Amino acid sequence: MKSIINYIILLSLLYGASSCSHSKKFTQNYYSENEATLQSIRSRFKQLYDKNPFALELHDKKLSRIGLEIHTDSIRYIYDFNTSEPYLLDTLHKYQFDARQMNELINDMQKANCTWITNLDYYEKRQKKFLVFISVRDKKLNGFLKPEKYFTLAFFDQPQPYDERGRLLDSEDLKKNRLINGEMFRKINSNVSYALTGKFR
C-alpha cells in the first residue's frame, strides 16, 4: 500500500514539473507565432469598441458560434449566432457596426483560437484606463488528467512594471502585484502580460 502511495506522489510531482515546463514553452511559442494576428485583433477591436462598446465570444470548439454583448448606456444586449447566419449581419447593421471590420476580427480570432475579447477598466492616479483582455483555447494546453486551461492576455496601452520574476506589479504601489480578474499575470513584453487560467473571462 505504501509503495502505491509513493508511486502516486511521484507521478504527481513529475506531472506538476512537466506541466510548468509545458506551459512556459506554450507561452513562448504561441505568442511569437501569433503576435501579428493578436496585435491585429487588438487594434481592430479597439477601433470597433470606440464606436460601439461590446465584447465578443467564440464559444464552441469549432469557433463558429459567437456570443455578442453590446453595451449601451443603460442596457447590455446579448446575442448568440452562428457565423453563417444572416441575423448576425442584420444585428451589426442595426447597431451601426462596421460589418467588414467585425468579420475580419472574427476571422482573426478563429485563426488564433481566441475565445473571448473585451475591454477591462482599471484606475491609475484616479484616472480610468482600459486594457484589452483576450482569452485563447488551445488543445496544446489540455491533456490527460488536466483540466481545461485558457491562455489569457492583457494588452496595455503603456509599459507596465514587473518584479524580478516577471510578475505584473501595481504601478501605484510597486510592492504589490496587480491581479486581473483575481489572477496573477506575468510578462511577455512591457505592454503585454499573460496568465494560464481555468476560465475564459
Secondary structure, 3 states (H helix, E strand, C coil): CHHHHHHHHHHHHHHHHHHHHHHHHHHHHHHHHHHHHHHHHHHHHHHHHHHCCEEEEECCCCCCEEEEEEECCCCEEEEEEECCCHHHHHHHHHCCCCHHHHHHHHHHHHHCCEEEEEEEEEEECCEEEEEEEEEEECHHHCECCECCCEEEEEECCCCCCECCCCEEEECCEEEEECEECCEECEEEECCEEEEEECCCC
